[in-house]
């Protein structure tokens, strides 16, 4: 069979022949992969920078996908940490880590949306007790995961949804997805802090895909602007596109009721993630979310890997 194969962490995967994997456990099946999303998590897997990386090569990247098994059922599946990923014509799936999709499901849409929407969905369902009517700030709201977070918060009944990001043109698209307020994270530091404080000073929950110095600045701006310091502010750290370390001042933790939690692989168990899959997949299939996907042949993986696109690339391995 053919697959996208990583032979070195400093170059994109190449479309090569690769041994067909063989199911070993009684719950494993060999599926024909129909669609596999190129998520940031997959890129970090392929360049060896993800915190779960074992540096083992060669590897086939891909952590989730949509495929059809010998039982004829259409499934969305998540793989464990493995060197045999989903960006291949076939892969081995543990059916316990999958959910059966209706035949009307669009494999491209499901493969594009499940991973980025799962980050905020699982965070609000499993990491905190989110209640309808609470207000939410999404940091880095114009990325694929950020846009899905705006829509997930709306679905869960958020009273206000503040979307903050760089890029005025892209930010202007977010009210159509459910954002009630937007904050442009460009300009002088004082101006950005003022805008954040005015729009998000009293939010209940922050969904943070930034981290790094921008998160530290945003946290100070919001904490300083809170009218009621005793009101709980729950900060959920999910991504780190702006840097792996954020210099949070101790005063931010002492001067207000601030709770910082992380949400990701490890802090949320596989069982907890699996519990959320059926409902999330059903919402995607119903067309609840606006999804910006771009289908690309797996044979074109090298070029697609380096293309500059805002859309979520989904590889289609089958001829």
C-alpha positions, 0 to 999 in steps of 0.5 A: 500500500501507499502512505505518507512516510516520515523518514526524517523530522526535518523534511515533509512526509513523502508518498511511498510504499509502506507495509500494510499493517496487520490487526493483532488484538481481537478488537482491532480491524483493518480499515480503508482510510477515506479521509485524514486531517492535517492538524497541528498535532499531526505536524508536531508528530511528524517533526518530532516536537510533540511531547509524546514523540518517541523519535522512532522513524520511519513513521506514518503521521495522522492521529484520526480519520474516517474509514470503512472496515470489513464490516462495511461500517463507516467509522470515525476513529482515533489512534493511540500513540503509534508509528502507523498513523492514518495518512495511508491507504489502510490502517489498523483501528481499535473499534473501541476508539471509534464511533460508527457514522451514519451513511449520510456523513461526509468523511471530509467534513468529519475528518476536518472538524472532529479534531479541532472541535474536540479540543474545546468540546472536551475542555468544556465538558470534561475539564470544567463544569461549564454552565449555559449563560456563562461568558467565554473568551477565545484566544487565537479565535481565527485558527481552525480550532479557535473558530470551532471553539466559538461555535462549540461555546455557542452550541453549549449556550454561552451568554457572551462569546468574545473572540480575540485574534490578530488579523482584522479581516479574519476576525470580522468573519467570527460574528457569523459563527457566534461571536458577540464581541471581537478584540483585535490583538494588534497595535500597542501593548497598552491599546491591546490590554485596554481593548481586552479589559473592556471586552473580556474583563468579566468573562467566566472562561478563557479558552486559550490556544496562544500561551506564551507572552501574549497569554501573560499579557492578556491575563494581566489585562483581564485580571486588572479589569475585573469588577469583582475579583472574587468572581471565578475566572477559569483559564483553560490552556489548550494550545501554545502557538505563541510559545511553550512558556508563559511568564505569569506574575504571581500577583495574577493568582493572588489578586483574583479568583483565577484557576488555570487548567490544561486540557489535552492528551493526558489531562483527559483520559481516553475513556473521557474523550471516547464518551464525547465522540458520538454526540460531537460526530452527530453535530458535525453530521447534522451540519451544526458547524461551519467547516472550512475544509480542503480535500487533497490527494494523499499522493500530493502530501509533500506539496500540501504539507508546505502550502500556505492555507487557512483551510483545514487540509484533509488527505484522501488516500483512496484512488 
